[in-house]
Amino acid sequence: MVKMFKQAPLPFIGQKRMFLNQFKQVLNDNISGDGEGWTIIDAFGGSGLLSHTAKRLKPKARVIYNDFDGYAERLTHINDINRLRRLIFSLLDNCTKNKRIPANVKNQVVDVIKNFDGYINLHILCSWLCFSGKQIKTLDELFRQDFWQCIYRKDVDDVINLIKPWLDDMLRGEQRAIFEDKYACRIGEQNGKMIEFIIARIDDDFFNSTDLVRFVVCRHSVTKQRAWDLVSGQGNPPQVPFCAVQLMTNNVVIDDLAVMPMFGDFERCIAWTWLDSKTI
Ligand SMILES: C[S@@+](CC[C@H](N)C(=O)[O-])C[C@H]1O[C@@H](n2cnc3c(N)ncnc32)[C@H](O)[C@@H]1O
């Protein structure tokens, strides 16, 4: 089977992974069948994700990818990039994701980069170590920056793979136990554009449950009001895509407070997993 990538295989700031469905829609609306006789030009090619998607969707079309950034060359060094990622990541055990890396750890990271005997790419280092979206031109300039723990992509992918079967169970109507069978999550209202999850505490007899948290993930503006209403949102709904949470405070007991931070992590993971499943 030919693989269809849903995201660029190496980090690329500005890749259009969250817009793949809309992009496919435009292709299908304008080009019928397998694309025979068509030429699709990806002028601002970036990671090539859109060229790749176009070629997979319309295999007979001629797809021209303008590789302005030399992304294809980066892909040939993927083993070195992974090796460097692992070396840096192993230093960041005590660093919090998306937080500043302490100076002593930063110095170790700089040493690893300086001593690395393989391919080094600034764009990739920047996506791992710099504050969101920053662009750097030289290694010296990079080393003058504060470093941030942004090496997240692989972990996010791993979590998505891990949690995907949970989502599948819930989509089949099952209640999915989380946190030692004391709490469970189920899906409420859903369509392709939004989804509602409810986390409940399971009573000791396992027959009853008490709803604690309702959260929605919405990826399309036509359902944003409905999603917002489900969590009793005040004022106008946010821009899509968004995730919003309502805590049913009247139902919460003291024991639940200890697991609330874990609920937050779970909500983010399941939200990403659902969004990811929609960009296949
Ligand atoms: C937003 S990114 C493209 C993202 C891409 N569609 C993807 O999904 O990965 C815009 C790209 O246009 C490139 N670019 C900027 N100026 C350009 C130019 N004058 N000619 C061609 N490409 C250019 C940038 O280097 C960047 O790779």
The ligand as a Tripos MOL2 file, in Angstrom:
@<TRIPOS>MOLECULE
LIG
   27    29     1     0     0
SMALL
NO_CHARGES

@<TRIPOS>ATOM
      1 C1          4.1570   28.4970    4.2900 C.3       1 LIG1
      2 S1          5.5060   27.7270    3.5330 S.3       1 LIG1
      3 C2          4.8140   26.5030    2.5320 C.3       1 LIG1
      4 C3          4.2620   25.3710    3.2810 C.3       1 LIG1
      5 C4          3.9990   24.1670    2.4430 C.3       1 LIG1
      6 N1          2.7940   24.3060    1.6480 N.3       1 LIG1
      7 C5          3.9020   22.9530    3.3740 C.2       1 LIG1
      8 O1          2.7910   22.4530    3.6030 O.co2     1 LIG1
      9 O2          4.9360   22.5440    3.8950 O.co2     1 LIG1
     10 C6          5.9970   28.9070    2.3050 C.3       1 LIG1
     11 C7          7.2050   28.4750    1.5280 C.3       1 LIG1
     12 O3          7.4670   29.4070    0.4880 O.3       1 LIG1
     13 C8          8.8710   29.5650    0.3680 C.3       1 LIG1
     14 N2          9.1780   30.8160   -0.3320 N.ar      1 LIG1
     15 C9          9.3370   32.0460    0.2020 C.ar      1 LIG1
     16 N3          9.6510   32.9380   -0.7610 N.ar      1 LIG1
     17 C10         9.6850   32.2510   -1.9330 C.ar      1 LIG1
     18 C11         9.9360   32.6050   -3.2730 C.ar      1 LIG1
     19 N4         10.2390   33.8650   -3.5990 N.pl3     1 LIG1
     20 N5          9.8490   31.6600   -4.2070 N.ar      1 LIG1
     21 C12         9.5300   30.3880   -3.8780 C.ar      1 LIG1
     22 N6          9.2900   29.9820   -2.6230 N.ar      1 LIG1
     23 C13         9.3660   30.9060   -1.6530 C.ar      1 LIG1
     24 C14         9.3310   29.5400    1.8020 C.3       1 LIG1
     25 O4         10.7040   29.2820    1.8930 O.3       1 LIG1
     26 C15         8.4490   28.4110    2.3770 C.3       1 LIG1
     27 O5          9.0480   27.1730    2.1740 O.3       1 LIG1
@<TRIPOS>BOND
     1     1     2 1
     2     2     3 1
     3     2    10 1
     4     3     4 1
     5     4     5 1
     6     5     6 1
     7     5     7 1
     8     7     8 2
     9     7     9 1
    10    10    11 1
    11    11    12 1
    12    11    26 1
    13    12    13 1
    14    13    14 1
    15    13    24 1
    16    14    15 ar
    17    14    23 ar
    18    15    16 ar
    19    16    17 ar
    20    17    18 ar
    21    17    23 ar
    22    18    19 1
    23    18    20 ar
    24    20    21 ar
    25    21    22 ar
    26    22    23 ar
    27    24    25 1
    28    24    26 1
    29    26    27 1
@<TRIPOS>SUBSTRUCTURE
     1 LIG1         1 GROUP 0 **** ****
